[in-house]
């Protein structure tokens, strides 16, 4: 039977901002392969598209890292209303010259299985050093539609999503030592095995280099302690990303995930079941823990731990007392906005590198402080190039201070939610947010200490409900 293709080019751009303009275009299905037999679970097709974004990089010095696009695909069978998550193969993708494709398995580091451990998405990035606009045309991802239970003649609609990520390589790093409330004693994390009991309350110290356990040993032997490589979202979840998420869900799920909040630069509204926002480029606030976790599950990502937060921000360099995410103890808060609510929204005062101290009444455009030639300090960027780790919105993290947090094993989202729109991944904190905390401060925080990289003033504060100054970003373990 012939695979009838009915591809609606309703491609959702998860992030589309002036700074980097990530975009997906010309989506088609091609190369259907039914060699395994009629309606066989091994039959596949290729999802083809063009991909580009500005200010891309890959460097072989300093951070020795790159940025990447995390691509995942949703499909809907004609005559149905529910979107499903496409299962990708581990190999067989087509990476144009100059690019590399790595499949992101449900459980990275274990054997691929088309049904039990499929590719949930794929990372696409530069294969050689370079900077500037990166374009990957006629990119193809192998979709094992048979493993999704589809027939060879199924008529489908697909949506392709792109999220900009930053690679944080495997390396030893210092946790703590930068000052701030309840900060860990400065300790080098030099192995991926987080099993040693800490030497004292609030300390990472102890034997074998010291590992994060709080006052008792970790329940999970796979707790992501930051040593092993991972990807972090380059920006906090934007309102456009969250709107794309809501519009992909049935009403039985989206209703419970809709913040329905106003004020503090939150622009998401619903009209006749369709969600939109007047501030698509602004970071999304009013995300409860349940909202945040559901978005990560849906997109195949996971929550970051507080140690991964410190690693992604500080990198491999020594701590600086009172340091913010850009590596110094000096902060220049934006005093107002120019071109407010537009694609080129920027700070009114020259030299601003952070949204803090309640000088602006809400979050700002993600990546607002970065330009083509800005330095790390001027952009307010982390060691690896991620934005807004200090200020703008508090980042939701997994804490080391409670048993629920220490039980976290780092499992990834599978693209599917519960019937009521909840994340349903084993050992993730539930809607009560026990095991969670926040780091990095926000637009509403007057005290600079809250934005210190080492500060743990709120690392064990669950905050399960929606607040105007809490958002977040997801991470994913590397291959």
C-alpha positions in Angstrom: 0.0 0.0 0.0 1.2 3.5 -0.8 2.0 5.9 2.0 -0.3 8.8 1.3 1.4 12.0 2.3 -0.6 15.0 3.5 1.9 17.3 5.2 0.5 20.5 6.5 3.2 23.0 6.8 2.1 24.3 10.1 5.7 24.2 11.4 6.0 25.7 14.9 9.1 27.8 15.5 9.8 27.2 19.2 12.1 30.2 19.4 12.2 33.0 16.9 14.0 36.1 18.2 16.0 38.8 16.7 19.2 37.7 18.3 19.3 34.3 16.7 16.2 33.8 14.5 16.0 30.0 14.7 13.7 28.8 12.0 12.4 25.6 10.3 11.0 25.8 6.8 10.1 23.6 3.8 9.0 20.6 5.8 8.1 17.5 3.7 8.0 13.7 4.0 10.3 11.8 1.7 12.0 8.4 1.2 9.3 6.1 2.6 10.8 2.6 3.1 8.4 -0.4 3.4 11.1 -3.1 2.8 10.3 -4.7 6.1 6.8 -5.7 4.9 3.3 -4.4 4.8 2.6 -2.2 7.9 5.7 -3.5 9.6 6.9 -1.8 12.8 10.3 -1.2 11.1 8.9 0.9 8.2 10.1 4.5 8.1 9.9 7.8 6.3 12.2 10.8 6.3 11.1 14.1 7.7 13.0 16.7 5.6 13.3 20.4 6.4 15.6 23.5 6.3 17.1 24.8 9.5 19.0 28.0 10.3 19.8 30.3 13.2 22.0 33.3 13.7 24.9 33.8 16.0 25.7 30.1 16.1 29.1 29.0 17.3 31.5 26.1 17.7 34.9 26.8 19.3 37.9 24.6 20.0 39.3 26.8 22.7 38.1 28.3 26.0 34.7 26.7 26.6 35.4 24.2 23.8 31.7 23.8 23.0 29.0 24.6 20.5 25.3 25.5 20.3 22.8 23.2 18.7 19.2 22.9 17.7 17.1 20.3 19.6 14.6 19.1 17.0 11.5 17.1 17.8 8.5 16.1 15.8 4.8 15.8 16.5 2.3 14.1 14.2 -1.5 13.8 14.0 -3.4 11.2 12.0 -6.1 12.6 9.7 -9.5 12.5 11.3 -8.1 12.6 14.8 -7.4 15.5 17.2 -4.6 14.1 19.3 -1.0 15.0 18.5 1.6 12.2 19.2 5.4 12.2 19.5 7.4 10.9 16.6 9.8 8.1 17.4 13.1 8.6 15.6 15.8 6.1 14.6 19.3 6.3 16.1 21.0 6.3 12.6 20.0 6.9 9.0 19.6 10.7 9.3 20.9 13.0 6.6 23.2 15.8 7.9 24.1 18.3 5.2 27.8 19.2 4.7 29.1 21.2 7.7 26.6 19.7 10.2 26.3 16.8 12.6 23.1 15.0 13.8 23.0 13.1 17.1 19.8 11.3 18.0 18.6 11.9 21.5 17.5 8.6 22.9 14.8 8.2 25.6 17.6 6.9 27.8 21.0 8.2 26.5 23.9 5.9 26.9 21.9 2.7 26.6 21.1 0.5 23.6 18.7 1.9 21.0 15.3 0.2 20.7 12.7 1.5 18.2 9.9 1.1 20.7 11.4 1.0 24.2 14.3 3.4 23.7 13.6 5.4 20.6 15.0 8.8 19.5 12.8 11.4 21.1 14.5 14.1 19.1 17.8 15.0 17.6 20.6 17.6 18.1 21.8 19.3 15.0 25.0 21.4 15.2 28.2 22.6 13.4 30.7 19.8 12.6 33.6 22.2 12.5 34.7 25.4 14.2 32.9 28.6 13.1 30.6 31.4 14.1 27.7 33.3 12.5 24.5 32.2 10.8 24.3 28.4 10.5 22.2 26.9 7.8 21.4 23.2 7.3 19.2 22.7 4.2 17.5 19.4 3.2 18.1 18.0 6.7 16.5 14.6 7.1 15.5 12.8 10.2 14.5 9.1 10.0 11.0 8.7 11.5 10.1 5.1 12.4 6.4 5.6 11.9 5.9 1.9 12.1 7.1 2.0 15.7 4.5 4.6 16.3 1.9 2.0 15.2 1.0 3.9 11.9 0.0 2.0 8.8 1.8 2.5 5.5 -1.2 4.4 4.0 -1.8 6.7 7.0 -2.5 10.3 6.2 -0.6 12.5 8.7 0.0 16.1 9.6 3.3 16.9 11.2 4.8 19.8 13.2 8.6 20.3 13.6 9.9 22.2 16.7 13.3 23.7 17.2 14.8 24.7 20.6 18.2 26.4 20.8 20.6 24.6 23.2 24.1 25.0 24.5 26.5 22.1 24.9 28.2 21.8 28.4 31.1 19.3 28.0 32.2 16.7 30.4 34.7 18.2 32.8 35.5 18.7 36.5 34.2 21.9 38.0 34.0 23.8 41.3 30.7 23.9 43.1 30.2 26.5 45.8 32.8 28.9 46.8 31.2 32.0 45.3 29.4 33.2 48.4 25.8 33.7 49.1 23.3 32.2 51.5 23.7 28.4 52.3 26.3 28.1 49.6 28.2 24.8 49.4 31.7 24.7 50.7 33.9 25.0 47.6 34.4 21.5 46.2 35.7 20.1 42.9 33.2 17.7 41.3 35.5 15.3 39.4 33.5 12.2 38.7 30.0 11.3 37.5 29.5 9.0 40.4 27.7 11.0 43.2 27.8 8.6 46.1 30.0 10.0 48.8 28.4 11.2 52.0 29.0 14.9 52.7 31.2 16.0 55.6 28.7 18.4 57.2 25.5 20.3 57.0 25.4 22.4 53.8 28.8 21.2 52.6 29.8 19.3 49.6 33.2 18.4 51.1 34.1 14.9 52.2 36.0 12.0 50.7 37.0 11.3 47.1 36.6 14.9 46.0 33.3 15.4 47.6 29.9 14.8 46.2 26.5 16.4 46.6 24.4 14.6 49.2 23.2 17.2 51.7 23.2 15.5 55.1 22.6 12.0 53.9 23.7 9.9 50.9 22.0 10.3 47.6 19.1 7.9 46.9 19.9 7.9 43.2 23.3 6.7 41.9 22.6 8.4 38.6 21.8 11.9 40.0 23.1 14.4 37.4 25.9 16.1 39.4 27.1 18.2 36.4 30.3 16.4 35.7 29.0 14.5 32.6 28.2 16.4 29.4 24.7 17.8 29.0 22.8 20.4 26.9 21.0 23.3 28.5 18.5 25.6 26.8 20.3 28.7 25.7 17.3 30.8 26.9 14.5 30.6 29.4 11.3 29.2 28.0 9.7 32.0 26.0 6.1 32.9 25.8 6.0 31.8 22.1 7.5 28.4 23.0 4.9 27.9 25.7 2.1 29.0 23.4 3.3 26.4 20.8 3.1 23.8 23.6 -0.4 24.8 24.6 -1.7 24.7 21.0 -0.3 21.2 20.5 -2.4 19.8 23.4 -6.0 18.8 23.5 -8.2 21.0 25.7 -8.3 18.3 28.4 -4.6 19.0 28.9 -4.1 22.6 27.8 -6.8 24.0 30.2 -4.8 22.8 33.2 -1.5 24.1 31.8 -2.8 27.6 30.9 -1.5 30.1 33.4 -4.5 32.5 32.8 -2.4 35.2 34.5 -2.1 38.9 33.7 0.3 41.6 34.6 4.1 41.5 35.0 4.5 41.3 31.2 2.6 38.1 30.8 0.8 38.2 27.5 -0.6 34.7 26.9 -4.4 34.6 26.2 -6.9 32.1 24.8 -9.6 32.8 22.3 -11.9 30.0 21.0 -9.4 27.4 22.2 -6.4 29.0 20.4 -3.6 30.4 22.5 -1.5 33.4 21.5 0.7 36.0 23.2 1.4 39.7 22.7 4.9 39.1 24.0 6.2 36.1 22.1 9.9 36.9 22.6 9.7 37.6 26.3 10.5 34.9 28.9 7.5 33.0 30.1 6.6 33.7 33.8 3.8 32.4 35.9 4.9 28.8 35.2 4.0 26.5 38.1 6.2 23.4 38.7 3.5 21.3 37.0 3.5 23.6 34.0 7.2 23.6 33.7 7.6 19.8 34.1 4.9 19.2 31.5 6.6 21.4 29.0 9.9 19.5 29.5 8.2 16.1 29.3 6.4 17.1 26.1 9.6 18.3 24.5 11.8 15.4 25.5 13.9 17.4 28.0 14.3 17.2 31.8 14.8 19.5 34.8 18.3 20.6 35.7 19.9 20.0 39.1 21.3 22.7 41.1 24.9 21.4 40.5 24.2 21.4 36.7 23.1 25.1 37.2 26.5 26.0 38.8 28.4 24.0 36.1 26.6 25.6 33.2 27.1 29.1 34.7 30.7 28.9 36.0 32.2 26.4 33.7 35.6 25.1 34.6 37.1 28.3 36.0 37.6 29.0 39.7 34.8 30.6 41.7 34.7 34.3 42.2 33.3 35.7 45.5 29.9 37.3 44.8 30.0 36.2 41.1 27.0 36.5 38.9 26.5 34.2 35.8 28.9 36.3 33.7 31.8 35.6 36.1 32.2 38.9 38.0 30.7 40.5 41.1 29.6 43.7 39.2 26.0 44.0 37.9 24.5 46.6 35.5 20.7 46.4 35.8 18.5 47.6 32.9 16.6 50.7 34.0 13.9 50.6 31.3 13.2 49.3 27.7 13.5 50.6 24.2 11.3 49.1 21.5 9.3 47.4 24.2 7.4 44.2 23.2 9.1 44.1 19.8 11.6 41.7 18.2 14.4 44.2 19.0 13.4 45.0 22.5 16.5 46.2 24.4 17.7 48.0 27.5 17.3 51.8 27.7 20.6 52.2 29.4 23.9 51.4 27.6 25.9 48.7 29.3 23.0 46.9 31.0 23.6 43.2 31.3 20.8 42.0 33.6 17.1 42.5 34.4 17.0 42.9 38.1 16.1 45.1 41.1 12.5 45.6 40.0 13.5 48.4 37.6 11.4 46.8 34.9 8.0 45.3 35.9 8.5 41.8 34.5 10.7 39.6 32.4 12.3 40.9 29.2 13.1 39.5 25.7 15.2 36.3 26.0 18.8 37.1 24.9 18.1 40.8 25.1 21.6 41.8 26.3 23.5 39.8 23.7 24.7 41.4 20.4 27.0 40.4 17.6 30.1 41.6 19.2 29.3 41.7 22.9 31.6 40.2 25.5 30.5 37.6 28.0 30.1 40.3 30.7 28.3 42.7 28.4 25.9 40.0 27.3 25.3 38.7 30.8 26.2 35.3 29.5 27.4 32.1 31.3 30.8 30.6 30.6 29.3 28.4 27.9 27.1 31.1 26.4 23.7 30.6 27.9 21.7 33.7 28.7 19.9 35.0 31.8 21.1 32.6 34.4 21.2 35.6 36.7 18.1 37.8 36.8 15.0 38.0 34.6 13.3 34.9 36.0 14.1 32.4 38.8 15.2 29.1 37.3 13.4 25.9 38.6 15.9 23.3 39.7 16.1 19.9 41.5 17.5 20.5 45.0 20.0 18.4 47.0 18.4 19.5 50.2 15.5 17.0 50.4 15.0 13.3 49.9 12.7 13.9 47.0 15.4 15.9 45.2 18.2 13.4 46.0 16.0 10.6 44.5 16.0 12.3 41.1 17.7 10.0 38.5 17.8 12.3 35.5 15.2 10.5 33.3 14.1 12.4 30.2 10.6 13.3 29.0 9.1 11.0 26.4 7.0 13.5 24.6 3.7 12.3 26.2 1.7 13.6 29.1 -1.0 12.2 31.4 -4.6 12.5 30.4 -4.9 15.7 32.5 -1.7 17.3 31.1 0.8 16.3 33.8 4.4 15.1 33.4 4.5 11.4 34.2 8.2 10.6 34.3 9.4 8.3 37.1 11.1 10.1 40.1 10.4 13.6 38.8 8.9 15.7 41.6 5.1 15.8 41.3 2.8 18.8 41.3 3.6 19.6 44.9 7.2 20.3 43.8 8.8 18.5 46.7 12.4 18.1 45.8 12.5 21.4 43.8 13.9 24.8 44.4 14.9 27.9 42.4 18.2 29.7 41.7 19.4 32.8 39.9 17.1 35.5 41.1 14.7 37.5 38.9 13.5 40.9 37.7 11.8 41.5 41.1 14.7 40.8 43.4 16.4 43.9 44.9 19.1 42.0 46.7 22.1 41.0 44.5 22.9 38.0 46.7 19.9 36.1 45.2 21.5 36.2 41.8 24.9 34.8 42.9 25.7 31.5 41.2 26.6 29.8 44.5 23.7 31.1 46.6 21.2 28.5 47.7 18.9 30.9 49.5 15.9 29.4 47.7 17.3 26.1 46.5 15.0 24.1 48.8 11.9 26.3 48.3 9.4 24.3 46.3 7.1 27.1 45.1 4.6 24.7 43.4 2.2 27.4 42.2 2.5 30.2 39.6 4.5 33.4 40.4 5.2 36.4 38.2 9.0 36.0 38.7 9.5 32.2 38.2 10.1 30.5 34.8 12.7 28.0 33.9 14.6 26.1 31.2 15.2 22.5 30.4 18.4 20.4 29.9 19.2 17.0 28.4 22.0 14.6 29.0 24.4 14.3 26.1 25.1 11.1 24.3 
